[in-house]
Amino acid sequence: MKKGDKVMIYRRPISEREPEGEARLLRCLNSDAGIYNGRLAQHWEVEFGDGPESVIVQRTVLAK
């Protein structure tokens, strides 16, 4: 994963359940937050939406 990629964000990122929506990756905060089911977890600052109504938050994402 790299800055600018659009990814699906989940409220339960490890099991990828409860989709929160698609977001754009802005900045990697922790590139090695553990390995779950053989996949690397990373902590990112992400942006939901575009323009003045966008929201920037921090989320954990599993690498594909």
Secondary structure as UniProt FT lines:
FT   TURN            3..4
FT   STRAND          6..12
FT   TURN            13..16
FT   STRAND          17..30
FT   STRAND          35..36
FT   TURN            37..38
FT   STRAND          39..48
FT   HELIX           51..53
FT   STRAND          55..62
//
